[in-house]
Amino acid sequence: MDIYIVNIKKGIHGSDTGAYDAEGRFVPQKLNEMFTKHSKTVPDAMTKDEVDEMVKANRDSMDVKGWLAASSEWNLLYKLAKDKDGYLRKKDVRGVYDGSLFYQLARKGNKD
């Protein structure tokens, strides 16, 4: 599954987090807002229930395809990046947006 950053704006949908602006530029403040609003158990991480709550809060009622896309994207991210305690860490979510997470996971996989 290739991700081309130059085309990232084509993946923006009405039910996403707003972490990319209309031109596809990462907006760090949106990442901070995401964790401020939805991280209730640990300040820099979300549980599966908190991720689900965030996805639900971002739903655009007129964007069913966007709901499905957001839910799929976040469920996949949670499965790939959760830590041993079941938390999705802010640094790992940021890694999705800046493109570094997949390199980190590959290095981790080579050590296990």
C-alpha positions as CSV (number, residue, x, y, z in Angstrom):
1,M,0.0,0.0,0.0
2,D,2.0,3.0,-1.3
3,I,1.3,6.5,0.1
4,Y,2.4,9.4,-2.0
5,I,2.7,12.5,0.1
6,V,2.3,14.8,-3.0
7,N,-1.2,13.3,-3.4
8,I,-2.2,13.2,0.2
9,K,-4.8,16.0,-0.2
10,K,-6.8,13.6,-2.5
11,G,-7.4,11.4,0.6
12,I,-9.0,14.2,2.6
13,H,-12.7,13.5,3.4
14,G,-15.4,15.1,5.5
15,S,-15.0,12.8,8.4
16,D,-11.3,13.1,8.9
17,T,-9.4,14.8,11.8
18,G,-8.4,18.0,9.9
19,A,-4.7,17.2,10.5
20,Y,-4.1,18.0,6.8
21,D,-5.2,21.3,5.4
22,A,-6.9,21.6,2.0
23,E,-3.5,21.7,0.3
24,G,-2.3,18.5,2.1
25,R,0.0,20.3,4.6
26,F,0.2,18.8,8.1
27,V,-1.4,21.0,10.8
28,P,0.3,20.1,14.1
29,Q,-2.3,22.0,16.2
30,K,-5.0,19.5,15.0
31,L,-2.9,16.6,16.3
32,N,-2.6,18.4,19.7
33,E,-6.4,19.1,19.7
34,M,-7.1,15.5,19.0
35,F,-5.2,14.3,22.0
36,T,-6.4,17.2,24.3
37,K,-10.0,16.3,23.5
38,H,-9.9,12.5,23.4
39,S,-7.0,11.3,25.6
40,K,-8.6,10.7,28.9
41,T,-6.7,7.8,30.4
42,V,-3.1,9.0,29.5
43,P,-2.3,12.5,28.2
44,D,-0.1,11.5,25.3
45,A,-2.0,8.3,24.2
46,M,-5.4,6.9,23.4
47,T,-7.1,3.6,24.2
48,K,-9.1,1.8,21.6
49,D,-12.3,3.2,23.1
50,E,-10.9,6.7,23.0
51,V,-9.9,6.3,19.3
52,D,-13.4,5.0,18.5
53,E,-14.9,8.0,20.4
54,M,-12.6,10.4,18.4
55,V,-13.7,8.8,15.1
56,K,-17.3,9.1,16.1
57,A,-16.9,12.8,17.1
58,N,-15.4,13.6,13.7
59,R,-18.2,12.1,11.7
60,D,-19.8,14.2,9.1
61,S,-23.4,13.2,8.9
62,M,-23.5,13.6,5.1
63,D,-20.3,11.6,4.5
64,V,-21.0,7.9,5.0
65,K,-18.0,6.9,2.8
66,G,-15.8,9.2,5.0
67,W,-17.1,7.5,8.2
68,L,-16.1,4.1,6.8
69,A,-12.7,5.4,5.6
70,A,-11.9,7.1,8.9
71,S,-13.0,4.1,10.9
72,S,-10.9,1.8,8.7
73,E,-7.9,4.1,8.8
74,W,-7.9,4.5,12.6
75,N,-8.6,0.8,13.3
76,L,-5.7,-0.2,11.1
77,L,-3.4,2.4,12.7
78,Y,-4.4,1.2,16.2
79,K,-3.6,-2.4,15.3
80,L,-0.3,-1.5,13.8
81,A,1.0,1.0,16.3
82,K,-0.5,0.3,19.7
83,D,2.0,-0.3,22.4
84,K,2.2,-3.4,24.7
85,D,-0.2,-1.7,27.1
86,G,-2.8,-1.1,24.3
87,Y,-2.2,2.7,23.9
88,L,-1.9,4.5,20.6
89,R,0.8,7.1,21.4
90,K,0.7,10.7,20.1
91,K,4.3,10.3,18.8
92,D,3.2,7.3,16.7
93,V,0.1,9.2,15.3
94,R,2.4,12.1,14.4
95,G,4.6,9.5,12.6
96,V,1.7,8.7,10.3
97,Y,1.3,12.3,9.4
98,D,5.1,12.9,8.8
99,G,5.7,9.6,7.2
100,S,8.1,8.2,9.8
101,L,5.9,5.6,11.5
102,F,6.3,2.9,8.9
103,Y,10.1,3.2,9.0
104,Q,9.9,2.9,12.8
105,L,7.7,-0.2,12.6
106,A,10.1,-1.8,10.1
107,R,13.1,-1.2,12.4
108,K,11.1,-2.6,15.3
109,G,10.1,-5.6,13.4
110,N,13.7,-6.4,12.5
111,K,14.6,-6.3,16.2
112,D,11.9,-8.7,17.3
